[in-house]
Amino acid sequence: MFKRFPFKNSFVRCKVDVRINRVNSSCVSKTNIVSSGLDDVTIPNLTLPQFFEEYHDKFHDFTAIECAVTKRRYNYGQIRTKSSNLAKGLRKYFKLEDQEVVAVILTNIPEFPIANLGILKANLIATSVSPAFTSDEICRQLIDSDAKAIITEADLLPTVKTALQNSSKNIPLIVVKTKNHQELPNKRIDFHQFVGNKVDDVVIPEGKPGDVAFLPYSSGTTGLPKGVELTHTNLVANIVQHNNPVLRFKQEASGNFQEVLPAILPLYHIFGYNVVMNGIPIYGGKLVTMGKFNQKGFITMMENYQDSTIFYLVPPLVLLLIGNSQIERRYLRNIRAILSGAAPLAASDEERFNQKFGNHIQSLQVYGLTESSPLATAQYPKKIEGNELHKGTIGKPLVNTQIKIVDSEDEKNIPLEPNIKGELLIKGPQVMKGYLNRSEETKKSVTEDGWLKTGDIGYYNDEGFFFITDRFKELIKVKGNQVPPAELEAIIRSFPGVLEAAVIGIPHETSGEVPRAYVVPKTGEVINTKNLTEFVNTKVASYKKLEGGIALVDDIPKNPSGKLLRRLLKQQYLNNKI
């Protein structure tokens, strides 16, 4: 059969034979726009809570999430009930209005999906905040998102309280106790009591699929973190796209069987949020969490949960699995596939992984970004006839998705032919609504006809497989976490004696990249780099620290308009010149 993709200004014809699950290797249109080679799927016209109802009912008694440390757990029925209680409580007791924002500041704990779903059921917006953030970083997000309430955990309370004081906000604070005998200060609301309280006399207006549901923060291609407005439709679409029946290799829970996924990726991050946490209910799988990641706890989890079947990872974690001798081959004996994202995974590392843990494990890469909810491409599993895995590739576009490679200097964004490097542009139902209160930034990132500019450089081959080679955007990726250079530069410039600063990401064996700063002192000033490093590191989350060091320089390269040429600095570093 032939499928016609009705996107504006282009029609793509790709041969698909679903009967034998065969993907035509050539899915490149005559206009050099690449699609999946599979039939489009219907995106349900539902909010995320409406979408989950069927699965929470179907898998009611199956464990949905469990803490690897405390063994605290909830089944799907409990998540449904407790999230509904939370939703009604938020509306009744705090008088929150439609589409107001609630901040979620949690580590990977079993209460995370209850908090998130309860906020969405209340027709509110959830904004996730990194639990590793300092009080300054939390304060900025609370103010920018205009959060009206906070859900956090007891261990994070001192930092969150300081952030609240600095923000001058007087908003409710709901606290999850994760240990026995934890005490809460006065006027702090116990999460467990709150979600255990049934509220009957509240009617919540139905949300719309086009409403904003989730507000993660991303720097986009450049600049400071911005709120990314993801609608219910964006999130539901990406779950459906990623779990397309033709591509899906996960099995539904039944009898004594459940897929078991260690939730190592942070759930506040879009990958952990919508691919891992929100993706698992449709097949009734079980997430296993550990609150704060540490290597010893990770190894213990691997040893104790050898029934795990699927792993979602980022390249630094793949390297940890490969390089740590304490992680034995038997720990992964039931794993069928690992999916790696957030940064490219080298083909040589994929091979090393299979050499250590066995060729029975499919090593698949996915690609996306916060602004695309997040996934745009994926490697197809081996079960699809006619599709041999290509090592090092991020795969092909998801269904309902188009991708083109363009010259970043070409204002018309004309698609390039195969095997020519350029910037990736994405179009599909998973592309964000826009940046919160930043219409100009949105216009720079999404074209009038709906193409999202990724800031990533790559190419596709004659078969339609994509490869990432570089980042045009200046975002630094530390263990999959975003580090915006502009944020660190602003902090450095506030240090006495600093005239200018530029920050780049430099390669690091286990972190992927780490930040390195170049600093120009004011005339006559002497800067103590140790003191400057300590100054910066106390103001940022641990992954943003200047692990790459500080170099004092006479000047920083700029273009004629005064923009910092960070890419030139990075090239000079790689050439061992600075």
C-alpha positions as CSV (number, residue, x, y, z in Angstrom):
1,M,0.0,0.0,0.0
2,F,1.1,3.6,-0.3
3,K,0.6,6.1,2.5
4,R,0.2,9.8,1.7
5,F,1.5,12.3,4.3
6,P,-0.6,15.5,4.1
7,F,1.9,18.1,5.4
8,K,1.9,21.6,4.0
9,N,3.9,22.0,0.8
10,S,5.1,18.4,0.6
11,F,3.7,14.9,0.0
12,V,5.8,11.9,0.8
13,R,5.1,8.4,-0.6
14,C,6.6,5.5,1.2
15,K,5.9,1.9,0.5
16,V,4.7,0.0,3.6
17,D,3.7,-3.6,4.0
18,V,2.4,-4.0,7.5
19,R,1.6,-7.7,6.9
20,I,5.2,-8.7,7.1
21,N,6.4,-5.7,9.1
22,R,8.6,-4.6,6.3
23,V,9.9,-1.1,6.2
24,N,10.9,0.2,2.8
25,S,14.6,1.3,3.1
26,S,14.0,4.4,0.9
27,C,11.7,6.8,2.7
28,V,13.1,10.0,1.2
29,S,10.8,12.1,-0.8
30,K,11.7,13.7,-4.1
31,T,12.0,16.9,-2.1
32,N,14.5,15.3,0.2
33,I,12.2,15.2,3.2
34,V,12.5,12.0,5.2
35,S,9.7,10.1,6.9
36,S,9.4,6.8,8.8
37,G,8.3,4.5,6.0
38,L,5.4,3.4,8.1
39,D,1.7,4.2,8.1
40,D,0.7,7.3,10.1
41,V,-1.1,6.5,13.3
42,T,-4.2,8.2,14.7
43,I,-3.4,10.5,17.7
44,P,-6.1,10.2,20.3
45,N,-7.9,13.5,20.9
46,L,-7.6,13.1,24.7
47,T,-5.8,14.8,27.6
48,L,-3.1,12.7,29.2
49,P,-5.3,11.7,32.2
50,Q,-8.1,10.7,29.8
51,F,-5.6,8.7,27.8
52,F,-4.3,6.8,30.9
53,E,-7.8,5.9,32.2
54,E,-8.1,2.8,30.0
55,Y,-4.7,1.4,31.1
56,H,-5.1,2.2,34.8
57,D,-8.3,0.2,34.7
58,K,-6.8,-2.6,32.6
59,F,-3.7,-3.1,34.8
60,H,-5.4,-2.0,38.0
61,D,-3.7,-4.6,40.3
62,F,-0.2,-4.6,38.7
63,T,2.6,-2.8,40.5
64,A,3.2,0.5,38.6
65,I,6.2,1.8,40.5
66,E,8.4,0.6,43.4
67,C,11.3,2.1,45.3
68,A,14.5,-0.1,45.1
69,V,15.6,1.1,48.6
70,T,12.5,1.3,50.7
71,K,10.3,-1.1,48.7
72,R,7.5,1.5,48.9
73,R,5.2,0.8,45.9
74,Y,1.9,1.6,44.2
75,N,-0.2,-0.3,41.8
76,Y,-2.0,1.3,38.9
77,G,-5.3,1.4,40.8
78,Q,-3.7,3.3,43.7
79,I,-2.1,5.8,41.3
80,R,-5.5,6.5,39.7
81,T,-7.2,7.0,43.1
82,K,-4.5,9.0,44.8
83,S,-4.0,11.3,41.8
84,S,-7.7,12.0,41.7
85,N,-7.7,12.9,45.4
86,L,-4.8,15.2,44.9
87,A,-6.5,16.9,41.9
88,K,-9.6,17.6,43.9
89,G,-7.6,18.7,46.9
90,L,-5.6,21.2,44.9
91,R,-8.7,22.8,43.5
92,K,-10.7,22.8,46.8
93,Y,-8.2,23.8,49.5
94,F,-5.9,26.0,47.5
95,K,-8.5,27.5,45.1
96,L,-6.2,27.0,42.1
97,E,-7.7,28.0,38.7
98,D,-7.5,26.3,35.3
99,Q,-4.0,26.3,33.8
100,E,-2.2,27.6,36.8
101,V,1.2,26.1,37.5
102,V,2.3,23.7,40.2
103,A,6.0,23.0,40.7
104,V,7.2,19.4,41.2
105,I,10.6,19.2,42.9
106,L,11.1,15.5,43.5
107,T,13.8,12.9,43.0
108,N,12.9,9.6,41.4
109,I,10.5,8.4,44.1
110,P,7.2,6.4,43.7
111,E,5.1,9.4,44.4
112,F,6.3,11.2,41.3
113,P,3.6,9.9,38.9
114,I,0.9,10.5,41.5
115,A,2.0,14.1,41.9
116,N,2.2,14.7,38.1
117,L,-1.1,13.0,37.2
118,G,-2.9,14.7,40.0
119,I,-1.8,18.1,38.8
120,L,-3.0,17.3,35.2
121,K,-6.3,15.9,36.4
122,A,-6.9,19.2,38.2
123,N,-6.6,20.9,34.8
124,L,-3.4,22.6,36.0
125,I,0.1,22.7,34.5
126,A,3.1,20.8,36.0
127,T,6.5,22.3,35.9
128,S,9.3,20.0,36.8
129,V,12.3,21.4,38.7
130,S,15.6,19.6,39.1
131,P,16.0,18.4,42.7
132,A,19.8,19.0,42.2
133,F,19.1,22.8,41.8
134,T,20.4,25.3,44.3
135,S,17.9,27.7,45.9
136,D,18.8,30.4,43.4
137,E,18.0,28.1,40.4
138,I,14.7,27.0,42.0
139,C,13.8,30.6,42.8
140,R,14.3,31.6,39.1
141,Q,12.0,28.9,37.8
142,L,9.3,29.5,40.5
143,I,9.2,33.2,39.4
144,D,9.4,32.6,35.7
145,S,6.7,29.9,35.7
146,D,4.5,31.8,38.2
147,A,4.0,28.6,40.2
148,K,1.1,28.7,42.6
149,A,2.0,25.6,44.7
150,I,4.9,23.2,45.2
151,I,5.1,19.5,45.7
152,T,8.5,18.4,47.1
153,E,10.1,15.9,49.5
154,A,11.3,16.3,53.1
155,D,15.0,16.0,52.3
156,L,14.8,18.9,49.9
157,L,12.8,21.1,52.2
158,P,15.7,23.4,53.4
159,T,16.7,24.3,49.8
160,V,13.1,24.8,48.7
161,K,12.2,27.0,51.7
162,T,15.1,29.3,50.9
163,A,14.0,29.5,47.3
164,L,10.5,30.4,48.4
165,Q,11.8,33.1,50.7
166,N,14.0,34.5,47.9
167,S,11.1,34.5,45.5
168,S,8.8,36.4,47.9
169,K,6.1,33.8,47.1
170,N,3.6,32.7,49.7
171,I,2.3,29.5,48.2
172,P,1.3,26.1,49.6
173,L,4.0,23.5,50.1
174,I,3.1,19.8,50.0
175,V,5.8,17.5,51.3
176,V,6.5,13.8,50.7
177,K,8.0,12.0,53.6
178,T,10.3,9.3,52.2
179,K,11.6,7.9,55.5
180,N,10.0,6.7,58.7
181,H,9.6,9.2,61.5
182,Q,10.3,12.2,59.4
183,E,8.8,15.3,60.9
184,L,7.4,18.2,59.0
185,P,7.5,21.9,60.1
186,N,4.3,23.7,60.9
187,K,2.1,24.7,58.0
188,R,3.7,22.1,55.8
189,I,1.2,19.7,54.2
190,D,1.8,15.9,54.4
191,F,1.5,14.6,50.8
192,H,0.4,11.1,52.0
193,Q,-2.4,12.4,54.1
194,F,-3.4,14.8,51.4
195,V,-3.7,12.2,48.6
196,G,-5.4,9.8,51.1
197,N,-8.2,12.2,51.7
198,K,-11.2,11.6,49.5
199,V,-12.9,14.8,48.3
200,D,-16.4,14.4,46.8
201,D,-17.8,17.9,46.5
202,V,-15.4,19.3,43.8
203,V,-16.2,19.5,40.1
204,I,-13.2,20.1,37.9
205,P,-13.7,21.6,34.4
206,E,-12.6,19.2,31.7
207,G,-9.3,20.2,30.2
208,K,-8.7,20.3,26.4
209,P,-6.1,18.2,24.5
210,G,-4.7,21.5,23.2
211,D,-4.1,22.9,26.7
212,V,-0.6,23.1,28.1
213,A,0.1,20.2,30.4
214,F,3.8,20.1,31.1
215,L,6.3,23.0,31.4
216,P,9.9,21.7,31.5
217,Y,12.7,24.2,31.1
218,S,15.2,24.1,28.2
219,S,17.7,26.5,26.8
220,G,16.7,25.6,23.3
221,T,19.5,26.4,20.8
222,T,21.0,29.2,23.0
223,G,20.4,31.5,25.9
224,L,19.0,31.0,29.3
225,P,16.5,28.3,30.3
226,K,12.9,28.9,29.0
227,G,9.6,27.2,29.8
228,V,8.7,24.8,27.1
229,E,4.9,24.6,26.6
230,L,4.0,21.0,25.9
231,T,0.3,20.3,25.4
232,H,-1.6,17.1,26.2
233,T,-1.7,16.4,22.5
234,N,2.1,16.8,22.3
235,L,2.7,14.3,25.1
236,V,0.0,11.8,24.0
237,A,1.2,11.9,20.4
238,N,4.8,11.1,21.4
239,I,3.8,8.2,23.6
240,V,1.7,6.8,20.7
241,Q,4.5,7.4,18.2
242,H,7.1,5.7,20.3
243,N,4.9,2.7,21.0
244,N,3.6,2.2,17.5
245,P,2.5,-1.5,17.3
246,V,4.8,-2.1,14.3
247,L,7.8,-0.9,16.2
248,R,6.9,-1.9,19.7
249,F,8.9,-4.7,21.3
250,K,7.4,-4.4,24.8
251,Q,4.9,-6.9,26.0
252,E,1.7,-6.2,27.9
253,A,1.5,-7.3,31.5
254,S,-0.5,-10.5,32.0
255,G,-0.6,-13.3,34.6
256,N,2.8,-13.3,36.4
257,F,4.6,-11.3,33.7
258,Q,5.5,-7.6,33.7
259,E,8.1,-5.6,31.9
260,V,10.5,-4.2,34.6
261,L,12.3,-0.9,33.9
262,P,14.9,0.6,36.3
263,A,14.0,4.3,36.3
264,I,17.6,5.6,36.3
265,L,17.0,8.6,34.1
266,P,15.6,11.6,36.2
267,L,11.8,11.8,35.9
268,Y,11.9,15.6,36.0
269,H,13.7,15.5,32.6
270,I,11.6,15.1,29.5
271,F,13.2,11.8,28.5
272,G,12.5,10.2,31.9
273,Y,9.1,12.0,32.1
274,N,7.4,11.2,28.9
275,V,9.3,8.2,27.5
276,V,9.9,6.3,30.7
277,M,7.2,7.3,33.3
278,N,4.4,8.2,30.9
279,G,5.2,5.5,28.4
280,I,5.0,2.6,30.7
281,P,1.2,2.5,31.6
282,I,0.2,1.5,28.1
283,Y,1.7,-2.0,28.6
284,G,1.4,-2.2,32.4
285,G,5.1,-2.3,33.2
286,K,6.8,-1.7,36.5
287,L,9.2,1.1,37.2
288,V,11.9,0.6,39.8
289,T,13.2,3.8,41.3
290,M,16.1,5.1,43.4
291,G,15.7,8.5,44.9
292,K,19.1,10.0,44.4
293,F,21.5,8.4,41.9
294,N,24.8,7.1,43.2
295,Q,27.1,4.4,41.8
296,K,26.9,2.1,44.8
297,G,23.1,2.2,44.9
298,F,22.9,1.7,41.1
299,I,25.0,-1.5,41.3
300,T,22.9,-2.7,44.2
301,M,19.8,-2.1,42.2
302,M,21.2,-4.0,39.2
303,E,22.0,-7.0,41.5
304,N,18.6,-7.0,43.3
305,Y,16.5,-6.5,40.2
306,Q,17.9,-9.0,37.7
307,D,14.3,-9.5,36.4
308,S,14.7,-6.1,34.6
309,T,13.8,-6.4,31.0
310,I,14.4,-2.9,29.4
311,F,16.8,-0.1,30.1
312,Y,16.5,3.6,29.1
313,L,19.9,5.2,29.4
314,V,22.2,8.0,28.4
315,P,25.7,7.4,27.0
316,P,27.6,8.1,30.3
317,L,25.5,5.3,32.0
318,V,26.2,2.9,29.1
319,L,29.9,3.6,29.7
320,L,29.5,3.0,33.4
321,L,27.8,-0.4,32.7
322,I,30.7,-1.3,30.3
323,G,33.6,0.0,32.5
324,N,32.6,-1.0,36.0
325,S,33.8,-4.5,36.8
326,Q,31.3,-4.8,39.7
327,I,28.4,-4.8,37.2
328,E,28.4,-8.4,36.2
329,R,27.0,-9.9,32.9
330,R,24.4,-11.9,34.9
331,Y,22.8,-8.7,36.2
332,L,21.5,-8.0,32.6
333,R,20.7,-11.5,31.7
334,N,17.0,-10.7,31.3
335,I,17.4,-7.4,29.5
336,R,16.1,-7.5,25.9
337,A,16.9,-4.0,24.9
338,I,18.6,-0.8,26.0
339,L,17.5,2.5,24.5
340,S,20.0,5.3,24.7
341,G,19.3,9.0,24.1
342,A,20.2,12.6,25.1
343,A,23.5,12.4,23.2
344,P,25.0,10.2,20.4
345,L,26.3,6.8,21.5
346,A,29.4,5.8,19.5
347,A,29.2,2.6,17.4
348,S,32.3,1.3,19.2
349,D,30.6,1.7,22.6
350,E,27.5,-0.2,21.3
351,E,29.9,-3.0,20.3
352,R,31.7,-3.0,23.7
353,F,28.4,-3.2,25.5
354,N,27.3,-6.2,23.5
355,Q,30.6,-7.9,24.0
356,K,30.3,-7.6,27.8
357,F,26.6,-8.3,28.2
358,G,25.7,-10.4,25.2
359,N,24.3,-10.0,21.7
360,H,20.8,-11.0,22.9
361,I,20.4,-7.3,24.0
362,Q,19.4,-4.9,21.3
363,S,21.2,-1.6,21.6
364,L,18.9,1.0,20.2
365,Q,19.4,4.8,20.0
366,V,16.7,7.4,20.0
367,Y,16.9,11.1,19.4
368,G,14.9,14.1,20.4
369,L,14.8,17.2,22.5
370,T,12.6,18.9,25.1
371,E,10.8,20.9,22.4
372,S,9.7,17.7,20.7
373,S,8.2,15.9,23.7
374,P,11.0,14.5,23.3
375,L,11.4,11.8,20.6
376,A,11.8,12.5,16.9
377,T,13.7,9.4,15.7
378,A,14.3,5.9,16.9
379,Q,16.2,2.8,15.7
380,Y,13.7,0.1,14.8
381,P,14.0,-3.3,16.6
382,K,15.5,-6.2,14.7
383,K,12.1,-7.9,14.5
384,I,11.1,-5.7,11.6
385,E,12.0,-7.6,8.4
386,G,14.2,-5.8,6.0
387,N,15.7,-3.5,8.6
388,E,19.3,-4.2,9.7
389,L,20.5,-2.2,12.7
390,H,23.0,0.4,11.8
391,K,25.5,1.0,14.6
392,G,25.9,4.6,15.6
393,T,22.7,5.9,14.0
394,I,19.9,7.6,15.8
395,G,17.5,5.7,13.5
396,K,14.7,7.0,11.3
397,P,11.9,9.5,12.0
398,L,9.0,8.3,14.2
399,V,5.6,7.8,12.5
400,N,3.7,11.1,11.8
401,T,7.1,12.8,11.8
402,Q,9.1,14.5,9.0
403,I,12.8,15.5,9.2
404,K,14.9,17.5,6.8
405,I,18.5,18.6,6.8
406,V,19.1,22.2,5.8
407,D,22.0,24.6,5.5
408,S,21.8,26.7,8.7
409,E,22.6,29.8,6.6
410,D,19.7,29.2,4.2
411,E,16.8,31.3,5.2
412,K,14.5,29.3,2.9
413,N,15.4,26.0,4.7
414,I,15.6,24.0,1.5
415,P,16.2,20.3,2.2
416,L,19.6,18.9,1.4
417,E,20.3,15.6,-0.3
418,P,21.5,12.5,1.5
419,N,25.0,12.4,3.0
420,I,25.3,16.2,3.3
421,K,25.7,17.6,6.7
422,G,23.4,20.3,7.9
423,E,20.9,21.3,10.7
424,L,18.1,18.9,11.6
425,L,14.6,20.3,11.4
426,I,11.6,18.4,12.7
427,K,7.9,18.6,12.0
428,G,5.2,16.5,13.7
429,P,2.4,16.5,16.4
430,Q,5.0,16.3,19.1
431,V,6.5,19.7,18.5
432,M,5.9,22.2,21.3
433,K,3.3,25.0,21.4
434,G,6.1,27.5,22.1
435,Y,8.2,29.0,24.9
436,L,6.4,30.5,27.8
437,N,6.0,34.3,27.5
438,R,8.7,34.4,24.8
439,S,7.1,34.8,21.4
440,E,10.3,36.1,19.8
441,E,12.3,33.1,21.0
442,T,9.5,30.8,19.7
443,K,9.7,32.4,16.3
444,K,13.4,31.8,16.1
445,S,13.0,28.1,17.0
446,V,9.8,27.2,15.1
447,T,9.2,28.3,11.5
448,E,5.9,29.7,10.3
449,D,5.1,26.3,8.6
450,G,5.8,24.3,11.8
451,W,9.5,23.1,11.4
452,L,11.4,22.9,14.7
453,K,15.0,24.0,14.4
454,T,17.0,21.6,16.6
455,G,20.5,23.2,16.5
456,D,22.0,19.7,15.9
457,I,24.2,19.0,13.0
458,G,24.0,15.7,11.1
459,Y,23.0,13.9,7.9
460,Y,21.0,11.0,6.6
461,N,22.1,8.2,4.3
462,D,20.4,6.9,1.2
463,E,18.3,4.5,3.3
464,G,16.9,7.4,5.5
465,F,19.0,6.6,8.6
466,F,20.1,9.7,10.5
467,F,23.5,10.4,12.2
468,I,24.3,13.2,14.6
469,T,27.9,14.6,14.1
470,D,27.9,17.9,16.0
471,R,25.9,20.5,17.9
472,F,25.3,23.8,16.2
473,K,23.6,24.9,19.4
474,E,26.0,25.8,22.3
475,L,24.2,23.8,25.0
476,I,26.5,21.6,27.1
477,K,25.3,18.1,27.9
478,V,26.6,16.7,31.2
479,K,25.4,13.1,31.7
480,G,22.4,14.0,29.6
481,N,21.6,17.2,31.6
482,Q,21.4,20.6,29.9
483,V,24.0,23.2,31.0
484,P,23.4,26.6,29.3
485,P,26.6,28.5,28.9
486,A,24.9,31.9,29.2
487,E,23.7,31.0,32.7
488,L,27.2,30.2,34.0
489,E,28.7,33.2,32.2
490,A,26.2,35.5,34.0
491,I,27.3,34.1,37.3
492,I,31.0,34.4,36.5
493,R,30.6,38.1,35.4
494,S,29.1,38.9,38.8
495,F,32.4,37.9,40.5
496,P,34.6,40.9,41.4
497,G,37.3,41.7,38.8
498,V,35.7,39.8,35.9
499,L,35.3,41.7,32.6
500,E,34.1,39.0,30.3
501,A,33.4,35.3,30.3
502,A,32.7,32.5,27.9
503,V,31.8,28.9,28.8
504,I,32.1,25.8,26.5
505,G,31.7,22.1,26.9
506,I,34.8,19.9,26.7
507,P,34.9,16.2,26.2
508,H,34.9,14.1,29.4
509,E,35.3,10.3,29.7
510,T,32.4,9.6,32.0
511,S,30.2,12.7,31.8
512,G,30.2,13.2,28.1
513,E,31.0,16.8,28.5
514,V,31.9,19.2,31.4
515,P,31.9,23.0,31.4
516,R,35.1,25.0,31.0
517,A,35.3,28.8,31.4
518,Y,37.4,31.4,29.7
519,V,37.6,34.6,31.7
520,V,39.0,38.1,30.9
521,P,40.0,40.1,34.0
522,K,39.3,43.8,34.3
523,T,42.4,46.0,33.7
524,G,44.7,45.8,36.7
525,E,42.7,43.1,38.4
526,V,44.0,39.7,39.6
527,I,41.5,36.9,39.7
528,N,42.1,33.8,41.9
529,T,40.6,31.0,39.8
530,K,40.2,28.7,42.9
531,N,38.0,31.3,44.6
532,L,36.1,32.0,41.3
533,T,35.5,28.2,40.9
534,E,34.1,27.9,44.4
535,F,31.9,31.0,43.9
536,V,30.3,29.5,40.8
537,N,30.0,26.0,42.2
538,T,28.0,27.1,45.2
539,K,25.4,28.7,43.0
540,V,24.7,25.9,40.6
541,A,23.6,22.2,40.6
542,S,26.4,19.7,40.8
543,Y,26.3,18.9,37.1
544,K,26.8,22.5,36.2
545,K,30.1,22.9,38.1
546,L,33.2,24.0,36.3
547,E,34.8,20.6,36.2
548,G,36.7,21.6,33.0
549,G,38.5,24.4,34.8
550,I,39.0,28.1,34.2
551,A,41.4,29.7,31.8
552,L,42.4,33.4,32.2
553,V,42.7,35.0,28.8
554,D,43.3,38.4,27.3
555,D,40.2,38.4,25.1
556,I,37.4,36.2,23.9
557,P,36.7,35.8,20.2
558,K,33.5,37.5,18.9
559,N,31.8,38.1,15.6
560,P,31.4,41.7,14.2
561,S,28.1,42.1,16.1
562,G,29.7,41.2,19.4
563,K,28.4,37.6,19.8
564,L,30.7,35.2,21.6
565,L,32.3,32.6,19.3
566,R,32.1,29.7,21.7
567,R,32.5,27.2,18.8
568,L,35.9,28.8,17.9
569,L,37.0,28.6,21.6
570,K,36.0,24.9,21.6
571,Q,37.9,24.2,18.4
572,Q,41.0,26.0,19.8
573,Y,40.7,23.8,22.9
574,L,40.5,20.6,20.9
575,N,43.5,21.7,18.9
576,N,45.4,22.1,22.2
577,K,45.9,25.8,21.7
578,I,44.1,27.1,24.8
